[in-house]
Amino acid sequence: MAPSTTQSLSSSRAETTKSMPFIKNLASSDRKLRTASLSSLESFLRSKRTSSRPLSQIDCLKLWKSLFFALWMTDRPLPQQSLCSSLSSLHSLLPPPSVPVWWSSFFAVMSAEWTTGIDVLRMNKFLLLVRRVLGSMLSYPKSRAYGPESCDAVTQVLREWPFETEGDLRKVPVGLRLHVLDIWVDELENAGALRDADADADQEAGKGNQEEEEEGGGGAAEFVRMIGELAEGLKRCPVKAVRERAKEAWEDERLPWNEKTKDEEEEDDDDDDDDDEEMVEGGNVQREATSKKRKQKKGVAEKMDLVDDEDDDDGDDNDNTWGGFDD
């Protein structure tokens, strides 16, 4: 390694240690040190709201790398769940311009560690972390009245990372993509975005026109539509598993574009009733045909009995004749 490169790395580490002295202890094997460092991190992020030096992408990457190992070191389900919830809410301490960088750095670190830094025994807690962070991302626009800037902040990160359409597996592993595709509709619902989108649709239907709200930008319906377009784009992804999972998620009945209208539901009910009536009528016709066949069979049987009786009478006469002959 060149001397200049070594000096720059040493300078970077020294600067990091000076500005974020708690960062090493985030990955400590001592739980008390990790907890204390997390409190220091929260204070550090909170200070960035009024700081003249915003949080850089390098800072975010270093912090998420340390937080990755903080969760890696955490054992037992309850502490893991608590830590995942705490990490997913850290963005709320940052000024809005730094939030997309924070989320983007999270996915960058998770993508880098997904196939090499996470073993089978630890995978579940990182799946939970991704779910919690994605849930906080999809809840973010709601806390800001679905303003265009907040909606763009979320879609920008999703488009760059888990919903990236080129299928670059060196950037985002398949497993991480599939996990996000599995949970994004659930987390939209948990965030209340689907319910808010339905309310927006009902409100627009009541107005009878396409007036836009002065507050909230495009509203919840527009935000859900934007996320849906990102997911729909993955149906053309070069990776087959991603295409299939994207199609399955996009066709979820909870999404607005898959919901049936009242007229369609009534039409389906009418079709079901018609089918039931046809089945009843068909059953009646079949029963009548069966009854008719039975009557025909009964008539044939009666005629056969009459023929048998006549044959029996003829047989009696013959018996008497042969009896007389014997006599």
C-alpha positions as CSV (number, residue, x, y, z in Angstrom):
1,M,0.0,0.0,0.0
2,A,1.3,3.4,-0.9
3,P,2.5,5.7,2.0
4,S,-0.1,8.4,1.0
5,T,-2.9,5.9,1.1
6,T,-1.8,4.6,4.5
7,Q,-1.6,8.1,5.9
8,S,-5.1,8.9,4.5
9,L,-6.6,5.8,6.1
10,S,-4.9,6.6,9.4
11,S,-6.1,10.1,9.3
12,S,-9.6,9.0,8.5
13,R,-9.6,6.5,11.5
14,A,-8.2,9.2,13.8
15,E,-10.9,11.7,12.6
16,T,-13.6,9.1,13.1
17,T,-12.4,8.3,16.6
18,K,-12.3,11.9,17.5
19,S,-15.7,12.8,16.2
20,M,-17.4,9.5,17.2
21,P,-15.5,8.1,20.1
22,F,-18.3,5.6,20.9
23,I,-18.2,3.9,17.5
24,K,-15.8,1.1,18.6
25,N,-17.8,0.2,21.6
26,L,-21.0,-0.3,19.5
27,A,-19.4,-3.6,18.4
28,S,-18.1,-4.6,21.8
29,S,-18.9,-8.0,23.2
30,D,-19.8,-6.3,26.5
31,R,-23.5,-5.6,26.5
32,K,-23.2,-2.7,28.9
33,L,-20.7,-1.0,26.7
34,R,-22.9,-1.5,23.7
35,T,-25.9,0.0,25.5
36,A,-23.9,3.0,26.6
37,S,-22.5,3.6,23.2
38,L,-26.0,3.4,21.6
39,S,-27.1,6.2,24.0
40,S,-24.0,8.2,22.9
41,L,-24.9,7.6,19.3
42,E,-28.4,8.9,19.8
43,S,-27.0,12.1,21.3
44,F,-24.6,12.4,18.4
45,L,-27.3,12.1,15.8
46,R,-29.5,14.5,17.6
47,S,-26.8,17.1,17.6
48,K,-26.7,16.9,13.8
49,R,-30.0,18.8,13.6
50,T,-28.2,22.0,14.6
51,S,-24.7,21.2,13.5
52,S,-23.0,23.1,10.7
53,R,-21.4,19.8,9.5
54,P,-24.0,17.4,8.2
55,L,-23.7,13.7,8.5
56,S,-21.7,12.4,5.6
57,Q,-22.2,9.2,3.7
58,I,-18.9,7.9,5.0
59,D,-20.0,8.6,8.6
60,C,-23.3,6.8,8.0
61,L,-21.5,3.7,6.5
62,K,-19.2,3.5,9.5
63,L,-22.0,3.8,11.9
64,W,-24.1,1.2,10.2
65,K,-21.1,-1.1,10.1
66,S,-20.7,-0.8,13.8
67,L,-24.5,-1.2,14.4
68,F,-24.4,-4.3,12.3
69,F,-21.9,-5.9,14.7
70,A,-23.9,-4.6,17.6
71,L,-26.8,-6.7,16.5
72,W,-24.5,-9.5,15.6
73,M,-23.3,-9.6,19.2
74,T,-26.7,-9.5,20.7
75,D,-28.2,-12.8,21.9
76,R,-31.8,-13.8,23.0
77,P,-34.9,-12.8,21.2
78,L,-36.2,-10.0,23.4
79,P,-33.0,-8.0,23.4
80,Q,-32.7,-8.5,19.7
81,Q,-36.2,-7.3,19.0
82,S,-35.6,-4.2,21.3
83,L,-32.4,-3.4,19.5
84,C,-34.0,-3.7,16.0
85,S,-36.7,-1.4,17.0
86,S,-34.2,1.2,18.4
87,L,-32.0,1.0,15.3
88,S,-35.0,1.4,12.9
89,S,-36.0,4.7,14.6
90,L,-32.6,6.4,14.6
91,H,-33.5,8.3,11.4
92,S,-36.0,10.3,13.4
93,L,-33.1,12.0,15.2
94,L,-31.6,13.3,11.9
95,P,-32.5,16.4,9.9
96,P,-34.6,15.5,6.8
97,P,-31.8,16.0,4.2
98,S,-29.7,13.3,6.0
99,V,-32.5,10.7,6.2
100,P,-32.1,9.2,2.6
101,V,-28.3,9.0,3.1
102,W,-28.9,7.1,6.4
103,W,-31.2,4.6,4.8
104,S,-29.1,4.2,1.7
105,S,-26.1,3.4,4.0
106,F,-28.1,0.8,5.8
107,F,-28.9,-1.1,2.6
108,A,-25.3,-0.7,1.5
109,V,-24.0,-2.4,4.6
110,M,-26.7,-5.1,4.7
111,S,-26.0,-5.9,1.0
112,A,-22.3,-6.2,1.6
113,E,-22.7,-8.4,4.7
114,W,-25.8,-10.5,3.6
115,T,-24.0,-13.5,2.1
116,T,-20.7,-13.3,3.9
117,G,-21.2,-11.7,7.3
118,I,-24.4,-13.4,8.4
119,D,-24.5,-17.1,9.3
120,V,-27.6,-19.3,9.4
121,L,-28.0,-19.0,13.2
122,R,-28.0,-15.2,13.0
123,M,-30.1,-14.7,9.9
124,N,-33.5,-14.3,11.7
125,K,-32.5,-11.2,13.7
126,F,-31.2,-9.5,10.5
127,L,-34.4,-10.4,8.7
128,L,-36.2,-8.7,11.5
129,L,-33.9,-5.6,11.3
130,V,-34.7,-5.2,7.6
131,R,-38.4,-5.5,8.3
132,R,-38.2,-2.9,11.1
133,V,-36.2,-0.5,8.9
134,L,-38.4,-0.9,5.9
135,G,-41.5,-0.4,8.2
136,S,-40.0,2.9,9.5
137,M,-39.3,4.0,5.9
138,L,-42.8,3.3,4.8
139,S,-44.2,5.1,7.9
140,Y,-42.0,8.2,7.3
141,P,-44.3,9.9,4.7
142,K,-47.3,9.5,6.9
143,S,-45.6,11.4,9.8
144,R,-45.1,14.3,7.3
145,A,-48.6,14.3,5.8
146,Y,-47.3,12.4,2.7
147,G,-45.4,15.5,1.4
148,P,-43.6,15.0,-1.9
149,E,-40.2,15.3,-0.3
150,S,-40.8,12.6,2.2
151,C,-42.3,10.3,-0.4
152,D,-39.4,10.9,-2.8
153,A,-36.9,10.2,0.0
154,V,-38.3,6.7,0.5
155,T,-38.8,5.8,-3.2
156,Q,-35.3,7.1,-4.0
157,V,-33.6,4.6,-1.6
158,L,-35.9,1.7,-2.6
159,R,-35.2,2.3,-6.3
160,E,-31.5,2.4,-5.7
161,W,-31.2,-0.7,-3.5
162,P,-33.8,-3.5,-2.9
163,F,-36.0,-2.5,-5.9
164,E,-33.1,-2.0,-8.2
165,T,-34.3,-3.3,-11.6
166,E,-31.0,-4.2,-13.3
167,G,-30.6,-7.4,-11.3
168,D,-27.0,-6.5,-10.2
169,L,-26.4,-9.3,-7.7
170,R,-23.0,-7.8,-6.8
171,K,-24.9,-4.8,-5.4
172,V,-28.0,-6.3,-3.8
173,P,-28.0,-10.1,-3.1
174,V,-31.1,-12.1,-4.2
175,G,-32.0,-13.1,-0.6
176,L,-32.2,-9.5,0.5
177,R,-34.3,-8.6,-2.6
178,L,-36.7,-11.5,-2.0
179,H,-37.1,-10.6,1.7
180,V,-38.1,-7.0,0.9
181,L,-40.5,-8.3,-1.8
182,D,-42.1,-10.6,0.8
183,I,-42.8,-7.9,3.3
184,W,-43.4,-4.6,1.6
185,V,-47.1,-5.0,1.3
186,D,-47.4,-6.1,5.0
187,E,-45.3,-3.1,6.1
188,L,-47.4,-0.7,3.9
189,E,-50.5,-2.0,5.7
190,N,-48.9,-1.8,9.1
191,A,-47.8,1.8,8.4
192,G,-51.5,2.7,7.7
193,A,-50.7,3.8,4.1
194,L,-53.2,1.4,2.5
195,R,-55.9,2.6,4.8
196,D,-55.0,6.2,4.1
197,A,-55.0,5.5,0.3
198,D,-58.5,4.0,0.5
199,A,-59.6,7.1,2.4
200,D,-58.1,9.3,-0.3
201,A,-59.9,7.3,-3.0
202,D,-63.2,7.6,-1.2
203,Q,-62.7,11.3,-0.7
204,E,-61.9,11.8,-4.4
205,A,-64.9,9.8,-5.4
206,G,-67.0,12.0,-3.2
207,K,-65.7,15.2,-4.8
208,G,-66.3,13.8,-8.2
209,N,-63.2,15.5,-9.7
210,Q,-59.4,15.4,-9.7
211,E,-58.6,18.3,-7.3
212,E,-55.3,17.9,-5.5
213,E,-55.0,18.6,-1.8
214,E,-53.0,21.7,-1.0
215,E,-51.3,19.8,1.9
216,G,-49.8,16.4,1.7
217,G,-48.6,16.5,-2.0
218,G,-50.1,13.5,-3.8
219,G,-51.4,12.0,-0.6
220,A,-51.3,8.4,0.5
221,A,-52.8,7.1,-2.7
222,E,-50.0,8.6,-4.7
223,F,-47.3,7.2,-2.3
224,V,-48.7,3.7,-2.6
225,R,-48.9,4.0,-6.3
226,M,-45.2,5.1,-6.4
227,I,-44.2,2.0,-4.4
228,G,-46.3,-0.2,-6.6
229,E,-44.6,1.1,-9.7
230,L,-41.2,0.2,-8.2
231,A,-42.4,-3.3,-7.4
232,E,-44.0,-3.7,-10.8
233,G,-40.7,-2.8,-12.5
234,L,-39.1,-5.9,-10.9
235,K,-41.4,-8.1,-12.9
236,R,-39.0,-7.5,-15.7
237,C,-35.9,-8.2,-13.6
238,P,-33.4,-10.6,-15.2
239,V,-33.5,-12.8,-12.1
240,K,-36.4,-15.2,-12.4
241,A,-37.0,-15.6,-8.7
242,V,-37.2,-11.9,-8.3
243,R,-39.7,-11.6,-11.2
244,E,-42.0,-14.3,-9.8
245,R,-41.9,-12.8,-6.3
246,A,-42.5,-9.3,-7.5
247,K,-45.5,-10.5,-9.6
248,E,-47.0,-12.3,-6.6
249,A,-46.6,-9.3,-4.3
250,W,-47.9,-6.8,-6.9
251,E,-51.1,-8.9,-7.2
252,D,-51.8,-8.9,-3.5
253,E,-55.6,-8.2,-2.9
254,R,-54.9,-5.6,-0.3
255,L,-53.4,-3.2,-2.8
256,P,-55.7,-0.6,-4.3
257,W,-55.3,-1.6,-7.9
258,N,-56.4,-5.2,-7.0
259,E,-59.5,-4.3,-4.9
260,K,-62.9,-5.1,-6.4
261,T,-65.5,-2.4,-6.6
262,K,-68.9,-2.8,-5.1
263,D,-70.4,-3.3,-8.6
264,E,-67.9,-6.1,-9.3
265,E,-68.7,-7.7,-6.0
266,E,-72.4,-7.5,-6.6
267,E,-71.8,-8.9,-10.1
268,D,-69.9,-11.8,-8.7
269,D,-72.7,-12.5,-6.2
270,D,-75.2,-12.5,-9.0
271,D,-73.0,-14.9,-11.0
272,D,-72.9,-17.2,-7.9
273,D,-76.6,-17.1,-7.5
274,D,-77.1,-17.9,-11.2
275,D,-74.8,-20.8,-10.9
276,D,-76.7,-22.0,-7.9
277,E,-80.0,-21.7,-9.8
278,E,-78.6,-23.6,-12.7
279,M,-77.4,-26.3,-10.5
280,V,-80.8,-26.6,-8.9
281,E,-82.6,-26.6,-12.2
282,G,-80.1,-29.1,-13.5
283,G,-80.8,-31.3,-10.5
284,N,-84.5,-31.1,-11.0
285,V,-84.2,-32.0,-14.7
286,Q,-82.0,-34.9,-13.8
287,R,-84.4,-36.1,-11.2
288,E,-87.3,-35.9,-13.6
289,A,-85.3,-37.8,-16.2
290,T,-84.4,-40.4,-13.7
291,S,-88.1,-40.8,-12.5
292,K,-89.2,-41.1,-16.2
293,K,-86.6,-43.8,-16.8
294,R,-87.8,-45.6,-13.6
295,K,-91.4,-45.5,-14.8
296,Q,-90.4,-46.8,-18.2
297,K,-88.4,-49.7,-16.6
298,K,-91.4,-50.4,-14.4
299,G,-93.7,-50.6,-17.4
300,V,-91.4,-52.9,-19.2
301,A,-91.1,-55.1,-16.1
302,E,-94.9,-55.3,-15.8
303,K,-95.2,-56.4,-19.4
304,M,-92.6,-59.0,-18.9
305,D,-94.5,-60.3,-15.9
306,L,-97.7,-60.7,-18.1
307,V,-95.7,-62.6,-20.7
308,D,-94.3,-64.9,-17.9
309,D,-97.9,-65.5,-16.6
310,E,-99.1,-66.6,-20.1
311,D,-96.1,-68.9,-20.4
312,D,-97.0,-70.4,-17.0
313,D,-100.6,-71.1,-18.1
314,D,-99.4,-72.8,-21.2
315,G,-97.0,-74.9,-19.1
316,D,-99.9,-76.1,-16.8
317,D,-101.9,-77.4,-19.8
318,N,-98.9,-79.3,-21.0
319,D,-98.4,-80.8,-17.6
320,N,-102.0,-82.0,-17.5
321,T,-101.7,-83.6,-20.9
322,W,-98.6,-85.5,-20.1
323,G,-100.2,-86.5,-16.8
324,G,-103.1,-87.9,-18.7
325,F,-100.8,-89.8,-21.0
326,D,-99.0,-91.3,-18.1
327,D,-102.3,-92.4,-16.7
